[in-house]
């Protein structure tokens, strides 16, 4: 039989074994999938399926699996959060810029909020230089010893907290219907029972925590965030002044 006329194999070609796959490709797909589907739905099988490779090809690059990818994806998404200004040359401006840069980064990747706010796995991807710079800013402010660590924890919690709450996602089950129902409840509150809510309804409705029916992903709470940052900085200064 003429070997040049042998039949070609039928069906779909075998998947790529991943020999040419790179970590960068995996991380890019993982970030896209989390942006699209959310953190809970993210899986390595989806990554492999999107890349058209076997799951073992993904594990070859990330032997620790899902947690290792999540750590590196978080690191990539927030690689440029730290301001370039040296914190000791103006700690207030540096911290203010840090808060705003973090919020901007998370607004680009809002589905990462649960990972950063509630899962320790993201710590594995944090650039130690960010920790060093926050400590430098607080040292320049005048904190030292145990109060320095307490201030550091307060700053990191504050940086993550407001934005995580602001960017909370809409319910997946009938979000439009849920929003209409909540809006009706808010606007239907009796001004006799809730006089301050009634008096400020036009300012509160969908513009304030608890009495809103849209996420900050589409309806950002800019004024509250600016005041929040001012309060954090004023609080740090007040603590330092009280101790001097």
Backbone bond lengths (Angstrom), bond angles and torsions (degrees), N, CA, C in turn:
res aa  C-N    CA-C-N  psi(-1)  N-CA   C-N-CA  omega(-1)  CA-C   N-CA-C  phi
1 X - - - 1.461 - - 1.507 109.92 -
2 X 1.332 115.76 136.33 1.462 121.04 -179.44 1.517 108.91 -70.69
3 X 1.350 115.53 113.95 1.458 119.77 -177.45 1.508 112.61 -64.22
4 X 1.362 116.59 -23.33 1.467 119.32 -178.73 1.515 111.70 -71.90
5 X 1.379 115.47 -13.15 1.466 118.90 -178.09 1.525 111.46 -111.75
6 X 1.330 116.52 18.84 1.450 119.55 177.30 1.521 110.09 -63.34
7 X 1.334 115.43 146.33 1.463 119.78 -179.80 1.532 110.57 -67.92
8 X 1.330 114.75 142.27 1.461 119.77 175.02 1.524 108.75 -76.73
9 X 1.331 117.37 147.75 1.467 118.89 179.13 1.518 110.70 -63.27
10 X 1.326 114.33 140.11 1.452 119.04 -179.97 1.532 110.91 -86.52
11 X 1.330 112.81 167.83 1.460 118.45 176.19 1.508 112.42 85.55
12 X 1.332 113.08 -175.88 1.462 120.33 -177.02 1.520 110.85 -73.02
13 X 1.327 118.25 140.25 1.460 119.62 177.78 1.520 111.32 -60.25
14 X 1.311 116.02 152.79 1.460 119.81 178.34 1.520 110.16 -62.09
15 X 1.320 114.87 148.63 1.466 119.11 179.06 1.517 110.61 -64.64
16 X 1.307 113.70 153.79 1.461 119.69 174.50 1.525 108.88 -62.88
17 X 1.293 117.40 135.08 1.466 120.79 178.43 1.509 112.05 -76.16
18 X 1.333 116.97 -9.03 1.457 120.23 177.30 1.511 114.09 93.48
19 X 1.321 117.16 12.02 1.466 119.99 -177.88 1.514 111.86 -60.63
20 X 1.336 117.16 -34.17 1.461 119.92 -178.56 1.527 112.34 -98.12
21 X 1.329 116.79 4.98 1.457 121.79 -177.75 1.528 110.59 -72.49
22 X 1.328 115.97 143.93 1.468 120.01 178.44 1.525 109.79 -119.50
23 X 1.308 116.21 160.16 1.467 121.23 177.07 1.522 110.42 -62.06
24 X 1.319 115.08 -37.27 1.462 119.07 -179.91 1.519 112.54 -61.58
25 X 1.333 116.45 -39.83 1.464 120.42 178.14 1.526 110.59 -64.33
26 X 1.311 116.06 -42.44 1.454 120.48 -179.68 1.529 110.57 -63.28
27 X 1.322 116.62 -45.34 1.463 120.60 -178.32 1.524 111.17 -65.45
28 X 1.336 117.31 -38.46 1.466 120.72 179.58 1.523 110.57 -63.78
29 X 1.326 116.94 -43.38 1.462 120.85 179.04 1.528 110.20 -67.46
30 X 1.332 117.17 -41.48 1.461 120.71 179.58 1.530 110.84 -60.41
31 X 1.323 116.54 -43.25 1.463 120.18 179.13 1.521 110.75 -63.40
32 X 1.317 116.95 -42.99 1.472 120.73 179.28 1.525 111.16 -62.53
33 X 1.313 116.50 -40.86 1.463 120.19 -178.37 1.528 111.44 -67.80
34 X 1.327 116.33 -40.09 1.470 119.07 177.91 1.521 110.08 -67.07
35 X 1.322 117.12 -41.20 1.469 120.54 176.69 1.518 111.12 -59.85
36 X 1.325 116.35 -37.34 1.466 120.91 -174.87 1.526 113.08 -83.68
37 X 1.341 116.87 -44.48 1.465 120.32 -170.28 1.519 114.47 -109.90
38 X 1.311 117.34 -13.98 1.453 119.82 -177.10 1.510 112.31 95.60
39 X 1.319 114.90 166.82 1.458 120.98 -174.71 1.527 112.44 -72.15
40 X 1.325 117.55 -40.08 1.462 120.57 -176.00 1.530 111.54 -63.90
41 X 1.321 116.64 -35.17 1.465 120.04 -176.97 1.527 112.77 -84.32
42 X 1.323 117.56 -6.77 1.467 120.84 -175.30 1.526 110.68 -71.82
43 X 1.334 116.28 133.97 1.463 121.19 176.92 1.519 109.96 -146.51
44 X 1.318 115.64 156.86 1.460 120.36 177.56 1.521 111.28 -68.34
45 X 1.308 116.74 -28.52 1.466 119.22 177.81 1.527 110.70 -64.98
46 X 1.336 116.51 -37.52 1.461 119.36 176.26 1.523 111.05 -65.65
47 X 1.316 115.95 -37.46 1.467 119.80 177.08 1.523 109.57 -61.87
48 X 1.332 116.29 -48.79 1.465 120.88 -179.37 1.524 110.80 -62.53
49 X 1.329 116.82 -42.24 1.460 120.82 -179.63 1.529 110.92 -62.86
50 X 1.313 117.09 -42.52 1.469 120.99 179.88 1.524 111.08 -64.45
51 X 1.326 116.22 -38.10 1.465 120.90 179.76 1.529 112.46 -83.85
52 X 1.338 116.04 -7.68 1.464 122.44 -178.11 1.527 111.21 58.66
53 X 1.323 114.43 48.47 1.458 120.94 175.01 1.519 108.28 -130.87
54 X 1.318 116.04 167.47 1.453 120.29 174.84 1.537 109.13 -73.01
55 X 1.338 118.33 147.47 1.473 119.98 176.70 1.521 113.35 -54.87
56 X 1.326 116.68 -31.12 1.466 118.98 179.09 1.521 112.22 -62.24
57 X 1.337 116.79 -26.83 1.466 119.89 178.09 1.520 110.50 -67.74
58 X 1.330 116.62 -35.34 1.469 120.76 177.27 1.527 109.46 -69.96
59 X 1.336 115.81 -43.20 1.468 119.56 -179.75 1.528 111.88 -66.34
60 X 1.315 116.91 -25.11 1.473 119.20 177.92 1.524 110.25 -62.81
61 X 1.342 115.79 -36.27 1.466 120.09 179.10 1.530 112.20 -86.06
62 X 1.344 116.48 -28.86 1.460 121.29 -178.58 1.527 108.26 -130.11
63 X 1.325 114.88 82.23 1.463 120.30 -174.45 1.520 112.42 -61.75
64 X 1.331 117.72 -28.80 1.466 121.00 -179.61 1.519 112.63 -84.26
65 X 1.329 116.23 2.24 1.453 120.66 171.59 1.512 115.85 75.72
66 X 1.321 115.38 -142.09 1.460 123.60 -170.52 1.529 112.39 -58.02
67 X 1.321 117.10 -44.46 1.461 120.03 -177.62 1.522 112.04 -61.67
68 X 1.328 116.16 -39.29 1.466 119.92 -179.74 1.519 110.92 -65.19
69 X 1.334 116.69 -40.41 1.465 120.19 178.66 1.521 110.49 -67.41
70 X 1.331 116.88 -43.31 1.470 119.57 -179.57 1.522 111.11 -61.09
71 X 1.323 117.27 -39.92 1.461 120.33 179.44 1.526 111.03 -62.52
72 X 1.326 116.30 -44.62 1.469 118.80 -177.67 1.526 111.88 -74.04
73 X 1.330 117.20 -32.85 1.459 120.09 176.71 1.526 110.04 -65.23
74 X 1.327 116.39 -42.71 1.462 119.95 177.16 1.527 110.79 -61.03
75 X 1.318 116.18 -41.37 1.460 120.46 178.74 1.528 111.32 -62.34
76 X 1.338 116.09 -41.05 1.467 119.92 -179.45 1.521 111.40 -68.54
77 X 1.336 116.70 -39.92 1.462 120.56 -177.20 1.522 111.95 -67.14
78 X 1.330 117.22 -28.08 1.458 120.40 -174.64 1.528 112.34 -121.05
79 X 1.317 114.81 27.20 1.468 119.95 -177.44 1.518 112.56 -64.29
80 X 1.318 117.68 -30.08 1.468 120.78 -174.61 1.523 112.55 -106.67
81 X 1.324 117.63 22.78 1.461 119.97 -177.36 1.526 111.76 -69.93
82 X 1.323 117.18 -42.41 1.464 119.82 -176.47 1.527 111.02 -66.12
83 X 1.337 118.37 129.44 1.465 120.89 177.38 1.524 111.20 -62.78
84 X 1.321 115.93 154.64 1.461 119.95 -179.68 1.519 112.18 -78.12
85 X 1.333 116.97 -24.77 1.457 121.24 179.21 1.519 110.00 -61.54
86 X 1.316 117.08 136.35 1.458 120.32 177.32 1.530 108.65 -68.81
87 X 1.323 118.04 126.09 1.463 120.75 -172.40 1.520 114.37 -59.98
88 X 1.334 117.08 -29.71 1.463 118.82 -179.15 1.531 112.44 -70.54
89 X 1.339 116.92 -12.36 1.463 120.88 179.28 1.529 111.84 -95.84
90 X 1.310 116.79 31.99 1.457 121.06 179.77 1.511 110.19 136.42
91 X 1.315 116.92 74.55 1.462 121.17 -171.07 1.527 112.79 -64.68
92 X 1.343 117.18 -34.43 1.467 119.23 -179.39 1.524 110.65 -64.70
93 X 1.332 116.05 -50.19 1.470 120.09 -179.88 1.523 110.99 -63.59
94 X 1.327 116.50 -35.78 1.463 120.03 -179.31 1.527 110.77 -65.58
95 X 1.328 116.82 -46.88 1.456 120.07 179.87 1.527 111.42 -66.31
96 X 1.330 116.77 -39.54 1.465 119.81 177.93 1.534 110.08 -60.74
97 X 1.324 115.87 -44.64 1.465 120.36 178.94 1.522 111.06 -64.07
98 X 1.327 116.86 -38.71 1.462 121.55 178.32 1.525 110.75 -59.25
99 X 1.328 116.83 -47.11 1.464 120.61 -179.82 1.523 110.90 -59.96
100 X 1.309 117.18 -44.59 1.464 120.55 -177.77 1.528 111.20 -69.86
101 X 1.315 117.53 -38.65 1.459 119.99 179.93 1.534 110.70 -67.81
102 X 1.322 116.37 -37.90 1.466 119.39 177.00 1.530 109.96 -63.28
103 X 1.328 116.33 -45.94 1.466 119.68 179.98 1.525 111.13 -61.04
104 X 1.327 117.36 -42.31 1.466 120.34 179.39 1.529 111.18 -63.20
105 X 1.337 115.91 -40.46 1.469 119.68 179.69 1.525 110.61 -65.33
106 X 1.327 117.10 -41.87 1.454 119.60 -178.69 1.526 111.74 -72.60
107 X 1.309 118.12 -28.97 1.465 120.29 174.88 1.532 110.53 -65.97
108 X 1.331 117.67 -28.89 1.468 120.41 175.82 1.531 111.10 -74.94
109 X 1.343 116.30 -26.03 1.472 120.87 -178.33 1.532 109.06 -135.58
110 X 1.327 117.87 64.59 1.471 119.54 -174.18 1.512 114.83 -63.81
111 X 1.322 118.21 -24.21 1.463 119.84 179.54 1.526 112.86 -70.99
112 X 1.336 116.18 -7.41 1.457 119.92 178.07 1.525 111.68 -84.46
113 X 1.334 117.79 -10.13 1.465 121.52 -175.49 1.527 112.87 -55.03
114 X 1.354 119.93 -46.49 1.468 118.59 178.96 1.524 113.20 -62.58
115 X 1.311 116.67 -32.19 1.460 120.56 -179.73 1.517 110.86 -66.39
116 X 1.328 116.81 -43.42 1.457 121.45 -175.85 1.514 111.95 -80.08
117 X 1.323 116.46 -31.47 1.446 118.84 -174.57 1.515 115.18 -90.14
118 X 1.335 117.48 -20.95 1.459 117.88 -171.23 1.526 115.14 -136.60
119 X 1.321 119.21 -2.28 1.458 120.26 -178.02 1.524 110.19 -124.65
120 X 1.325 115.23 123.36 1.461 120.12 -177.19 1.524 112.81 -67.23
121 X 1.338 117.09 -16.01 1.459 119.28 -178.04 1.524 111.37 -58.07
122 X 1.335 116.89 -29.16 1.466 119.26 -178.81 1.522 111.75 -66.16
123 X 1.342 117.53 -21.76 1.463 120.01 -179.57 1.522 112.18 -61.09
124 X 1.337 115.95 -29.78 1.464 119.37 -178.45 1.520 112.10 -66.07
125 X 1.335 117.08 -19.60 1.454 119.92 -178.63 1.510 114.25 -101.59
126 X 1.333 117.43 -0.18 1.466 120.30 -177.88 1.520 110.26 -72.20
127 X 1.324 115.19 134.24 1.461 120.14 175.97 1.529 108.60 -72.64
128 X 1.324 118.96 120.22 1.465 120.37 -179.74 1.516 113.08 -56.43
129 X 1.339 117.24 -23.01 1.454 119.64 179.73 1.526 111.34 -65.79
130 X 1.337 117.43 -30.85 1.460 119.65 176.57 1.526 110.05 -63.92
131 X 1.323 116.25 -43.63 1.468 120.60 176.77 1.524 109.61 -60.38
132 X 1.320 116.05 -45.56 1.468 121.12 -179.40 1.532 111.17 -59.73
133 X 1.332 116.63 -42.16 1.462 120.35 -176.91 1.525 112.07 -70.82
134 X 1.325 117.21 -38.43 1.470 118.80 176.72 1.525 109.82 -64.27
135 X 1.310 116.63 -42.50 1.465 120.06 176.65 1.532 110.96 -61.74
136 X 1.328 116.81 -38.68 1.474 120.47 178.82 1.524 110.93 -64.19
137 X 1.342 116.84 -41.29 1.462 120.24 179.55 1.521 110.59 -63.56
138 X 1.318 117.22 -43.64 1.461 120.74 -178.43 1.527 111.68 -72.18
139 X 1.342 116.69 -32.11 1.467 120.12 174.35 1.520 110.28 -65.44
140 X 1.334 116.13 -41.83 1.467 120.27 177.11 1.524 111.28 -63.40
141 X 1.329 116.52 -30.79 1.463 120.14 178.59 1.517 111.21 -70.21
142 X 1.338 117.13 -29.46 1.454 120.30 179.24 1.516 114.76 128.04
143 X 1.336 118.06 4.43 1.455 120.85 178.21 1.525 110.01 -82.17
144 X 1.338 115.78 147.09 1.463 121.02 178.63 1.522 108.69 -154.65
145 X 1.336 115.82 156.98 1.455 120.43 176.70 1.520 112.64 63.83
146 X 1.338 116.73 -144.32 1.457 121.37 -179.19 1.520 112.64 -59.84
147 X 1.345 120.01 -40.83 1.471 119.48 176.64 1.533 112.97 -58.41
148 X 1.327 117.55 -29.91 1.467 120.46 177.29 1.525 110.14 -64.16
149 X 1.322 117.06 -44.08 1.461 120.60 -179.66 1.528 110.50 -68.42
150 X 1.331 116.87 -39.64 1.459 120.26 177.23 1.528 110.63 -61.72
151 X 1.329 116.17 -42.81 1.469 120.25 179.15 1.529 110.65 -65.82
152 X 1.329 116.53 -39.46 1.465 120.65 177.21 1.532 110.55 -59.37
153 X 1.331 116.74 -48.08 1.467 120.29 179.71 1.525 111.22 -61.28
154 X 1.332 116.18 -40.00 1.460 120.08 179.68 1.525 111.14 -65.17
155 X 1.317 117.88 -40.40 1.464 121.84 -179.81 1.525 110.77 -65.92
156 X 1.334 117.47 -46.29 1.466 120.41 -179.17 1.529 110.27 -64.05
157 X 1.337 117.00 -43.24 1.466 120.19 178.73 1.521 110.91 -63.17
158 X 1.323 116.52 -39.97 1.465 120.17 179.12 1.523 111.11 -67.74
159 X 1.305 117.05 -40.90 1.460 121.69 -179.48 1.528 110.92 -60.48
160 X 1.324 116.19 -40.29 1.465 120.91 -176.70 1.525 111.78 -84.12
161 X 1.323 116.94 -37.39 1.455 121.49 -167.94 1.513 116.31 -61.83
162 X 1.329 117.65 -55.76 1.462 120.23 -175.71 1.526 111.01 -60.36
163 X 1.316 115.94 -46.27 1.465 119.88 -174.12 1.530 111.07 -68.73
164 X 1.345 116.48 -37.13 1.463 119.32 177.59 1.522 110.52 -61.25
165 X 1.332 116.69 -42.53 1.461 120.90 178.31 1.528 111.08 -69.00
166 X 1.320 116.32 -41.50 1.466 120.58 -179.01 1.524 111.68 -61.68
167 X 1.332 117.12 -39.00 1.459 121.42 -174.62 1.526 113.00 -96.33
168 X 1.325 117.50 17.74 1.460 120.36 177.07 1.529 109.65 -53.78
169 X 1.326 118.25 135.96 1.468 120.59 -174.99 1.521 112.89 -76.04
170 X 1.316 115.29 159.82 1.456 121.91 173.04 1.531 109.00 -71.85
171 X 1.339 118.43 155.86 1.468 119.76 174.38 1.525 110.40 -60.45
172 X 1.317 116.59 144.14 1.456 120.34 -179.56 1.526 112.00 -77.90
173 X 1.314 116.24 -25.58 1.459 121.21 -178.59 1.530 109.87 -88.41
174 X 1.337 117.25 105.78 1.459 123.95 177.98 1.526 112.36 51.89
175 X 1.321 118.35 62.36 1.471 120.28 -177.86 1.524 113.89 -60.56
176 X 1.329 116.85 -37.55 1.466 119.13 -179.54 1.527 110.96 -66.26
177 X 1.324 116.26 -43.63 1.452 120.03 178.45 1.517 111.82 -64.94
178 X 1.322 116.05 -41.33 1.468 120.34 177.29 1.523 110.98 -60.39
179 X 1.343 117.00 -43.43 1.465 121.06 -179.56 1.530 110.99 -63.48
180 X 1.329 117.13 -42.61 1.468 120.04 178.92 1.529 111.27 -62.61
181 X 1.327 115.95 -41.79 1.464 119.60 -178.91 1.527 110.94 -65.29
182 X 1.334 116.56 -44.61 1.466 119.43 -179.52 1.525 110.93 -66.33
183 X 1.322 117.09 -42.08 1.463 119.67 178.32 1.532 110.20 -59.10
184 X 1.323 116.24 -41.59 1.460 119.62 178.53 1.521 111.87 -61.70
185 X 1.332 116.35 -41.24 1.462 120.13 179.07 1.527 111.23 -64.86
186 X 1.326 116.49 -43.67 1.463 120.13 -178.57 1.520 110.76 -64.64
187 X 1.312 116.08 -49.52 1.468 119.59 -177.29 1.531 111.86 -71.99
188 X 1.309 117.10 -17.23 1.455 120.39 179.79 1.517 114.22 -89.90
189 X 1.332 117.67 0.20 1.464 120.49 179.07 1.529 110.35 -62.74
190 X 1.294 116.21 135.84 1.471 120.89 -178.28 1.523 110.67 -73.37
191 X 1.333 117.95 126.34 1.466 120.23 177.03 1.523 112.58 -66.65
192 X 1.324 117.19 -18.54 1.464 119.98 176.20 1.532 110.53 -71.53
193 X 1.331 115.86 -37.86 1.465 120.41 179.47 1.522 112.21 -83.16
194 X 1.326 116.16 -32.21 1.468 121.57 -176.87 1.533 109.01 -129.40
195 X 1.326 117.10 71.59 1.473 120.10 -172.70 1.532 114.21 -61.88
196 X 1.333 117.52 -38.07 1.466 119.07 -178.60 1.529 110.96 -72.65
197 X 1.329 116.09 -38.40 1.470 118.73 175.58 1.523 109.28 -63.09
198 X 1.331 116.43 -45.04 1.461 119.85 179.93 1.509 112.80 -61.56
199 X 1.342 116.34 -40.99 1.462 120.42 -178.65 1.526 111.60 -66.82
200 X 1.312 116.34 -32.27 1.469 120.35 -175.77 1.529 112.34 -108.91
201 X 1.305 117.76 19.21 1.462 120.81 -174.34 1.523 112.50 -56.01
202 X 1.318 118.36 -43.07 1.466 120.22 -178.02 1.526 111.88 -64.10
203 X 1.325 117.02 -28.42 1.466 120.67 178.85 1.523 111.63 -85.85
204 X 1.319 116.28 -32.61 1.461 120.77 -175.75 1.520 113.50 -82.47
205 X 1.321 116.71 -42.67 1.459 121.32 -168.91 1.524 112.58 -56.78
206 X 1.335 115.62 116.31 1.459 124.39 179.17 1.524 113.36 63.44
207 X 1.335 116.84 13.62 1.465 120.98 178.38 1.530 112.08 -124.99
208 X 1.322 116.67 8.53 1.461 120.23 -176.30 1.523 109.79 -143.74
209 X 1.307 116.27 150.10 1.457 121.15 177.41 1.531 110.37 -56.77
210 X 1.288 115.37 145.00 1.468 126.57 179.60 1.522 111.82 78.28
211 X 1.331 118.18 -43.00 1.470 119.91 -178.90 1.528 110.30 -102.62
212 X 1.307 116.84 46.06 1.468 121.49 176.58 1.523 108.96 -132.90
213 X 1.295 115.40 153.79 1.470 121.11 -178.80 1.522 111.79 -125.97
214 X 1.318 116.73 12.19 1.458 122.49 172.54 1.513 109.00 -130.01
215 X 1.320 115.36 145.78 1.461 120.26 177.64 1.527 110.56 -73.13
216 X 1.319 114.97 156.85 1.454 120.26 174.19 1.511 113.11 -64.53
217 X 1.324 116.65 -7.53 1.459 120.61 175.72 1.527 110.48 -64.35
218 X 1.326 116.34 -32.75 1.467 120.92 179.35 1.525 112.02 -115.63
219 X 1.322 116.98 -17.66 1.457 121.11 -178.60 1.531 108.58 -134.76
220 X 1.334 117.50 75.71 1.469 121.22 -174.03 1.523 113.04 -65.14
221 X 1.330 114.57 149.29 1.460 121.58 -179.83 1.528 108.61 -103.85
222 X 1.332 115.51 69.83 1.466 121.84 -171.63 1.518 113.07 -64.60
223 X 1.348 116.57 -46.08 1.459 119.69 -176.69 1.511 112.27 -61.70
224 X 1.328 115.87 -43.01 1.453 119.36 178.88 1.513 112.29 -64.49
225 X 1.330 116.74 -36.16 1.462 119.51 -179.70 1.531 110.67 -67.85
226 X 1.313 117.10 -43.25 1.468 120.35 179.44 1.534 110.49 -60.39
227 X 1.334 116.81 -43.82 1.460 120.52 178.30 1.530 110.82 -65.78
228 X 1.311 115.83 -39.02 1.462 121.48 179.04 1.533 110.88 -58.63
229 X 1.313 116.77 -46.22 1.465 120.29 179.28 1.525 110.08 -63.99
230 X 1.331 116.54 -42.92 1.466 119.95 177.12 1.530 111.10 -58.11
231 X 1.331 116.26 -41.30 1.464 121.05 -179.74 1.524 111.39 -64.68
232 X 1.338 116.92 -41.20 1.464 120.05 178.91 1.521 110.30 -62.29
233 X 1.325 116.98 -46.95 1.464 120.69 -179.18 1.529 111.44 -66.14
234 X 1.325 115.65 -41.28 1.468 119.31 178.52 1.529 110.58 -65.27
235 X 1.332 116.12 -36.88 1.456 119.66 178.05 1.521 112.16 -64.70
236 X 1.323 117.10 -41.98 1.467 120.53 177.28 1.520 110.68 -62.50
237 X 1.335 116.02 -44.55 1.467 119.69 179.22 1.523 110.81 -64.05
238 X 1.348 116.75 -41.54 1.459 120.23 179.95 1.511 112.22 -61.81
239 X 1.327 117.24 -40.80 1.469 121.08 178.09 1.518 110.94 -63.56
240 X 1.314 116.08 -43.42 1.460 119.85 179.14 1.533 111.39 -64.00
241 X 1.332 116.38 -42.27 1.463 120.09 -179.47 1.529 111.06 -66.17
242 X 1.328 116.59 -36.04 1.467 119.62 -179.28 1.518 111.59 -68.94
243 X 1.339 116.40 -25.88 1.465 119.95 -178.69 1.515 113.50 -90.04
244 X 1.324 115.49 -12.48 1.489 118.38 -176.71 1.519 110.74 -84.39
